[in-house]
């Protein structure tokens, strides 16, 4: 494996390089996987790995560490820390988690035979270590990036990383508790804040019982927004080798026929792009409750975002956000 180091650059050259890189990235499917060492976060990595075998897909593993953790106070030499990151033998916060993620994606033998690596550093928040990353580029063009990022808090670090993207999908482990939209904006978990504020699709993952895996449950209400989201998620499901089941809610019995027509139209749309629908379901009652009732039998539940602006989402809410908190399985909020 060849290793190279990037030289220090001034701010103007960095900005120009970022603009050039952004243009190149728009033609690729980029997944930001947030790693915190939990089983749920590695469940998200497994989902990303199913997509990431494509030559057009890049996976970025991110660990956000607090400012100045264990460095200035502990007297660690920053130069040594940066150099040893390539060996991933130094027990800095997050490195062990990122190394485990890399091994899950590639395996030690493959990473030495088919990949080249480069390391870069950026000053951040006046922290001695700053932001550091190692980028592994496969001979077929796809990349895996290990990013150790410094930020005041994890949610800010993740959202800042999105700005360095762009990304098509952010994957995070689900929190132990899920609060209302209003509380999520001000004081709730990292995953909730990111799900509320991120411009792209967000998945919260939970450890999945593979024996109960029946593929992906994709929810639609027949609107153009939800049908577009359905199409994108169905393509992901097919790429992962998972079966597709469509769901539509009916508020009362008199709406069942309408829901049936929505599902028929949706199935026809997917048929035109060679995606087979294994089953269709209609739930009668509150959409969130009905989706959650059937969600345990699926590895992923996909719900289109409400499409509302951020402040309307805070006060009006949305089915996708509520399903994210109530379901026992992984949920994809499609934007």
Helices and strands as residue ranges (DSSP letters): E 3-5, H 11-25, E 29-34, H 39-52, E 57-65, H 78-84, H 95-105, H 108-114, E 115-122, E 131-138, E 143-150, H 154-163, E 169-173, H 181-186, H 190-197, E 201-205, G 210-212, E 216-219, H 224-239, E 244-250, G 253-255, H 256-271, E 277-284, H 287-295, E 300-304, H 310-316, H 319-326, E 330-334
